[in-house]
Amino acid sequence: MQAQSTPPCCYEFYFPDVDTHVQVERSSAAVIVRATRNTFSEQRKRGFIHELAAEGFIPDDYEWLSLAGSELSRGVHWLVDISWLKINPEMTARTRRFMVRLIAGAGLLWLVMMAVLLLHPAR
């Protein structure tokens, strides 16, 4: 009999006061927290892990372990990593279409204004 492994669950958070994006990846073995910047103190990291466990994002075991002692609980790995941030290709294509239309419209408007200026002399 083979045991089925469940895919890890990922949650993303944004902290505007420190301008930091955080991704929490939960697997059966550990919790990996990826932050875009190193802006969390040890106390804030413990508090964040406690809140994640209290809200059900990660197993309840981490709720009490994260507050005990000065070190973060075992099984929680904090990384400063921006490789998980990806730009949505759909959004890039939509933005590109918008900008092409905007520049083309501005160019056409400029041509019309120049034609009016040159073809109708000032009185």
RACOR-V691109 format. One record per backbone hydrogen bond with DSSP energy under -0.5 kcal/mol. CO is the residue of the C=O (numbers start at 1). NH is the residue of the N-H. If there is no record, write none. Layout:
((CO | NH) (CO | NH))
This chain:
((9 | 26) (11 | 24) (13 | 22) (14 | 16) (15 | 18) (15 | 19) (15 | 20) (20 | 15) (21 | 36) (22 | 13) (23 | 25) (23 | 34) (24 | 11) (24 | 26) (25 | 27) (25 | 32) (26 | 9) (30 | 27) (31 | 33) (31 | 77) (32 | 25) (32 | 34) (33 | 35) (33 | 79) (34 | 23) (35 | 81) (37 | 39) (41 | 45) (42 | 46) (43 | 47) (44 | 48) (45 | 49) (46 | 50) (47 | 51) (48 | 52) (49 | 53) (50 | 54) (51 | 55) (52 | 56) (52 | 57) (52 | 58) (53 | 56) (59 | 62) (60 | 63) (60 | 64) (61 | 65) (62 | 66) (64 | 68) (73 | 76) (75 | 31) (75 | 77) (76 | 78) (77 | 33) (79 | 35) (79 | 81) (82 | 85) (84 | 86) (88 | 92) (89 | 93) (90 | 94) (91 | 95) (92 | 96) (93 | 97) (94 | 98) (95 | 99) (96 | 100) (97 | 101) (98 | 102) (99 | 103) (100 | 104) (101 | 105) (102 | 106) (103 | 107) (104 | 108) (105 | 109) (106 | 110) (107 | 111) (108 | 112) (109 | 113) (110 | 114) (111 | 115) (112 | 116) (113 | 117) (114 | 118) (115 | 119) (116 | 120) (119 | 121))
